[in-house]
Structure formats: structure tokens, C-alpha cells
Amino acid sequence: MTKKFIVGKLGKPHGLKGYAYIHLNEYLKRYDFKDIEIEINKECFSIEELKNHLKDRHLIKLYKINSIEEIKEKRDSYIYLDFNSIIKMKHDLPWPEIFLGERIKNIDNLEIFLSKYKVYNSNTVLELTSNSSKSYMIPYVTQNFKFDGKHLYLNENLAIY
């Protein structure tokens, strides 16, 4: 079984046709979720539409849910995605959450792990921690990292950080 990640939480219904507010992880607001398979309460659904709404809020519409009553039953439920689905939403660098606590391969061959990340307006910064408890703040961009479909690699020497 593949590992599952919480990507959001359904909020209150919006309108009569099965839309609901969704509270998304900040990083994922850039992703295209159309036709992506998700899991809610151990049921599988596909996303028909995910769109921006007022004040940086988002609305979600699931296939097969077409009324306020149906979506109301799902309110306050978490939305899960598996690793492969996240990777299918191809970005140069995938959602950093999937690497939390994982060893990050690097050219220095050091034991470093992703301890946390922070999303700013246009940039994401990863905090990498070594076994010696030293922390490095590194911008999560393709100049610094690459992803091979399975592992995240740091392209730079840590001495510059």
C-alpha cells in the first residue's frame, strides 16, 4: 500500500450544485487537481473542478456529487492523495511535504533530512537538518534540487549555506 498524504479539508458547502470550500495546503494551491483521484472517508472520488474563490479561498467540485445534501455529508472530512497521484500532477519539484523526515540525497553525501518547509508568496524554503543538528535553509528551486521520480537530490554543496 502506498503512503497517503492529507492535502486538504472540506469546508462548508457553497451553492446548490455540490461545491464546497476546501482548505488546501499553501504549496498545493499551484497544482492542477482536475481529474485527480482522491480519497475521502475511504471512498474514492475524482476532482471535477478546483477553482479560486474570494480572498485566496478555493472551491472544489467532485464528480458524482451534484447537490448540497451530498457534499454536506462530507463536510470537515480530510482529502487524501497517494504519492503516485502527487507525482502525476507533474511539477519540476513535487510537494515538499512528501519528503518530510526523509533523507535528502546530496553531493556531499551527508546525512541530511527535511525537517520542515515554509511557503512564501512566490518561493518555498526547505529546512534541512543534519545528524549534528546543524540546520540549512535552502530555496526549493530547480537550481538547488532535482527529483528523479523517487528521491529528492540537493545539487549544491552545503558549504555555501
Disulfide bonds with the S-S distance in Angstrom:
none
